[in-house]
Amino acid sequence: MRTITVVGGSLGGYSAAQQLRAQGFDGRLVVVGTEVHLPYDRPPLSKDFLKGQIGTADLALGEQQDFDELEAEWRLGEFAARLRPADAGIELYSGEQIGTDGVVIATGASTRVLPGSAGVGGVHTLRTLEDAQALREELTTGRPNVVVIGAGFIGAEVASSCAALGLDVTIVEAAELPLARVLGTRLASACAALHSEHGVAVRFGAGVEELRSAAGHVVGVRLATGEELPADVVVAGIGVQPNTGWLSGSGLSLHDGVLCDSGGVTDLSNVVAVGDVARVFRPDLGRNVRTEHWATANGQPRIAVRNLLDGITNEQHTDMPYFWSDQYGVRIQFAGFVHPEDDVRIIDGDIEDRCFLAQYERDGRPVGVLAFNHPRGFGRARRQLSRPTLDVATS
Amino acid sequence: MFAVCRTEELPPGESARVVADVPIAVFNADGEYYAVDDTCTHQDASLSEGFLEGCFVECPLHAAFFDLRTGMPTCLPAKRPVRTHAVTVDNGVIYVDVTPRRTAGQDAALEQESVA
């Protein structure tokens, strides 16, 4: 291959570009990124960045020297408009046509927007640096009442950061117990309890009926229960959708992501996908999995790039999903493929102390591990997880 | 020099964290002692809490590995080496030199830092 184009300039795209060079690709390398920035790290945006503890420079994923060494052509602030299946060419919105022999799709995902929030000031989502800057500015102007909608990890981290800034925060979640489907009820309860323990008001099992606004700015959130929460700032952490729109008509199979084989290779052998946008077949689970974790975007490119350069799937993704979250001074770490009905066993520490290591077990085998403030134990337990086995129950 | 602990308090595979000017992590890697700055160069994570494999320590947050002999990261996301420190054992007590050792890779990295 003489030219390879990486579409996506965040962690997955950057990691793919690095892997291409590390694995010996010395041809023309083009990286297309919709953001104007060189690759930066997103996890701190909802945490230290929002709290003002770190700045923009701290987010960089590489030094200038690292970027220089890649010898890549960067197309920053550019959107890919189309993938031409015949020659894997890329067409940008700017009109530029990039003739390319191979493509890495790393276009990530976009935040879901709260219905009825278009044009209403004070309503935020959080994904990009600009999102975080805009939110931080509003949080640090006066002393706004904040309502966070969605108590998944992003919502929980934002609520935690707002509490650390001394603001009045309410977190609203449609489910009776947030994260129960991800972590099971016992450990989801431990996560949910952190909010009220740290002075954040909770409304669980409460759907949002409408945003109330005056003079173009949000003033409140009315819940399905009829209650109205006063709000100067609203943050919606209600999930993301993979960025596949530009691939319609490309012939690639799209279904909540780009469908890939077990090695990240799409329907076209010279096109691979990685990170949030990739829906990868897992033979061990017997189903496709799309994983929105930092560690996945960082780790998948090594294998996908190998298969792209080989022209055939020689290596499969076998990594266990891993994510972490920092909330209210508690470092939460999780790894594995679990079901809500798996047995949960505390193998060290105590849930009450907010310092514990818990193992999920199925048929007596460890399939997942969750830790609160227990990084050492987590590192060990994570290595002892069983490989998943055919998982017909949830397919 | 900074007294860390007695050798019997740091068996193989274990680590200790001492706070000198900056926190330093001291490891017993299969009988060899190593010390590096405790804070991962990528983000705020404590390497003394990381998983030890041979003479490599894994950052407990992002799973980047550092070579304890050189301080060099082996993969993303860590970009810069951690500083290494000399460790000595005297009369059954482990001491760490709080002044970082200098290596070729680190000199380059430190130089970059002072420019930045």
Contacts between the chains, C-beta under 8 A, distances in Angstrom:
chain1	res1	chain2	res2	distance
A	15	B	76	6.0
A	18	B	76	6.6
A	41	B	43	7.6
A	41	B	77	7.2
A	43	B	43	8.0
A	44	B	43	6.9
A	48	B	44	7.4
A	61	B	76	7.7
A	61	B	77	6.7
A	61	B	79	7.7
A	62	B	79	5.9
A	63	B	79	6.1
A	63	B	80	7.8
A	63	B	112	6.6
A	63	B	116	7.9
A	65	B	112	7.1
A	66	B	79	6.5
A	294	B	62	7.7
A	295	B	62	7.5
A	295	B	63	6.7
A	298	B	62	7.5
A	298	B	76	6.1
A	298	B	77	6.4
A	322	B	63	7.5
A	324	B	61	6.0
A	331	B	61	7.8
A	333	B	60	8.0
A	375	B	45	7.4
A	375	B	46	7.4
A	375	B	49	4.1
A	375	B	50	7.3
A	375	B	60	3.6
A	375	B	61	7.3
A	376	B	49	4.8
A	376	B	50	7.5
A	376	B	51	7.4
A	376	B	60	6.9
A	378	B	60	7.1
A	379	B	49	7.8
A	379	B	50	6.4
A	379	B	51	3.4
A	379	B	58	6.3
A	379	B	60	5.7
A	380	B	51	6.3
A	383	B	51	7.2
